[in-house]
Amino acid sequence: MPHARPSCAVESCVCITDILHQFAESLGNAIDAKDPHTRRHSDEVAELSRELARLLGCAQRQMEIIHLAGHLHDIGKIGVP
């Protein structure tokens, strides 16, 4: 009997989640690039936020969402000259 494959929907969801994470990290890098004093700031906020969520006992999915929010927390800086 051949191994069962996950459904296309599950594979698509995993792929979309990966793309969302990459997009959030890219936006965070773009935000940080505007100011040399805040280089890697979004990465650090994202990692610290995820660790705090873990220590508070959040579920894995909640920790992922909080991590993404950390990357995006300064998104308003992109439009500020």
C-alpha positions in Angstrom: 0.0 0.0 0.0 1.5 3.4 -1.0 2.0 6.0 1.7 -0.9 8.4 2.0 -0.2 12.0 0.9 -1.5 15.0 2.7 -4.3 16.7 0.8 -3.6 19.5 -1.6 -5.4 21.9 0.8 -3.0 21.1 3.6 0.0 21.4 1.4 -1.3 24.8 0.1 -1.9 26.0 3.6 1.6 25.1 4.7 3.0 26.9 1.5 0.9 30.0 2.2 2.0 30.1 5.8 5.7 29.9 4.7 5.1 32.7 2.2 3.4 34.9 4.8 6.4 34.4 7.2 8.9 35.3 4.4 6.8 38.3 3.5 6.6 39.6 7.1 10.4 39.1 7.5 11.0 41.0 4.3 8.8 43.9 5.4 10.6 44.0 8.7 13.9 44.1 6.9 12.6 47.0 4.7 11.5 48.9 7.8 14.8 48.4 9.6 16.7 49.4 6.5 15.3 53.0 6.7 17.2 53.7 9.9 20.7 52.2 10.6 20.1 52.6 14.3 17.3 50.1 14.2 19.0 47.4 12.1 17.6 44.0 13.0 15.2 45.6 15.5 12.1 43.9 14.0 13.9 40.5 14.1 14.7 41.0 17.7 11.2 42.1 18.6 9.7 39.1 16.8 12.0 36.7 18.6 11.5 38.2 22.0 7.7 38.3 21.5 7.7 34.6 20.5 9.7 33.7 23.6 7.4 35.7 25.9 4.4 33.9 24.3 6.1 30.5 24.9 6.8 31.4 28.5 3.2 32.5 29.0 2.0 29.1 27.7 0.6 30.2 24.4 -0.3 27.6 21.8 2.1 27.1 18.8 -0.2 28.9 16.4 -0.5 31.9 18.7 3.2 32.0 19.0 3.5 32.1 15.2 1.0 34.9 14.9 2.8 36.9 17.7 6.2 36.3 15.9 4.7 37.7 12.7 3.3 40.7 14.5 6.8 41.4 15.9 8.2 41.7 12.4 5.4 44.0 11.4 5.1 46.2 14.5 6.8 49.2 12.9 5.2 49.0 9.5 4.0 52.6 9.7 7.7 53.7 9.3 7.7 52.5 5.6 5.5 55.5 4.6 7.3 58.0 6.7 9.9 60.0 4.8 
